[in-house]
Amino acid sequence: MIPTYQDGEMILKLYDQFESERLRTAKRWFTKELGLHEAIDPSAFWEQFPRGSEGFSHFVTLYGFFEMVGVLYKNGLIHPDLLFDMWFINGFYDKMYPIISDWRSQGDIHVAENFELLAVAELEWIGKKKGEAYIPKVSYAIK
């Protein structure tokens, strides 16, 4: 299915939100604390960024954006070609996954479930649109 003007408008609205000052601050934090490093040990993350801290707030802001996008995607409100051509969601999810997984193990089993659905859908999209060789190797991919 070809994207519509309405699909384009939705992506532009999401892009505006993605470039908001709040998300820009969260993305800077992500790059500094998670993005430029190997996977962080969840216990080190919780020690450095406990619930209620500024760092934890940045983490939740960023994952919350992709959780919202995942809900829209799951309900067919975002065209996958526009979405996955626009953002590399796994670039965020891959670095956040160890913390999300640990958070789930603490009892909140639904945290970031739509973010994960989005990340896995993107992997499938990459395989279909670009080829299997372009799919990044990640620990959370369900095969």
N, C-alpha and C positions, 0 to 999 in steps of 0.2 A: 504494500500500500504506500502510495506517495504521500509525503507530509503535506498538510494543509497550511493555509495562512494562520489558522487558529493554533495549530501545532507550533508554528514559528513564534507566535505571540506568547505562548506558554513558556517556551525556552527563553525568550527575551525577558520575561518577568522573573523567571528563576535566576537568570544571569544577573539581573539588577540586585536581587537578594544576595546572590553569591558575592557580589562586589560591594555590599554594604559595609560600613565601617566595622560593625560587630563581627562579621565573618572575615573581613580582612585581618582584623586583630587575631582572631582564632587561627587563621591560616598562617600568619607569621609565627605564632606560638607553635603550631604543628610542625612547621619547617624546622624551627630551632630545636624543639624538644624530641620530635619523633621522626620527622622526614629525612634528616641528614644522617641518621644513625641506623645501626642494625636494630632488629626488634628489641624493644625494651622489655625487661623482665617485669611482669605485672606487679610483683611485690615492690619493686623499686618505684614503679609508677605510683602505686597507692601511697607509698611513703612520701614521695616527693610532691604528689598532687592529691591530697586527701579530699574527700567530698567536702564541698564548701569553699575550697581554695580557688584562686583565680585560674590556675592551670586546669583544674577539673572543669570549671565553667567553660573554658575555651574548648576542651575536649567534647563536652556535651553540646555546645553550640555547633561545632563542626559535624559531629555524628548526627545531631538532630536535623540539620539541613538535609543530609543524604537520607535520613530516615523518612523525612517528609517527601522527598523526591521518589523514594522507593514506594511509598503508599500511592502516589500519583501514577507511577509506572505500573504497579500491580493492578490498578483499576483501569488501565488502558487510557489514561489521560495525558500521557506523554509519548510522542513517537520515538521509538528506540533508535532510529537512525540519527535523528537530531541530538538526542540525549547522549548517546555513546560516542558520537563524532565530536561532541562539545567537550565532555569531561572524561578523564581517565579515573573512574571511580575507584578502581582497584589500587591506584596509587595512594589513596587515602585509606581504604579498607584494609589493605595488607599490613600497614603499619599500626592500625588501630585494633586489628583482630585479636592479638594476644590479650589486650586489656579487656575487650568486649567479652571474649571467651571466659576470662577469669571472673568478670562481673557476673556472667551467667551462672558460673559455678557457685557463686555466693547466694543464689536463689532467684535472681531476676532473670528467668529463662527467656523472656521475650525482648530483652533489651537489644536494640539495633537489628531486629529480625528483618525489617524491610530494607535496611541498608545492606544487609548480607544478601538478601534476595536480589537486590540491584547489582551488587558486585558479581554474583554468580551469573546473572543474566548477561552482564557485560562480557564475561568470559565466553559465553556461548555466542554472543553477537560477534565478537572478535574472530572466533573460529569460522563462523559463516561468512563474514564480510572480508576478512583479511587472510584467513587460512590458519590451520592448526599451529603452524610454526610461530605465529605471533602471539599465541595465548601465553601469558605469564604463568610461571609455576608458582602456585600458592597452596598453602596447606588446607584451606577451607573449601576448595572446589570439590563438589560432589559429583562423582562419576558413576 
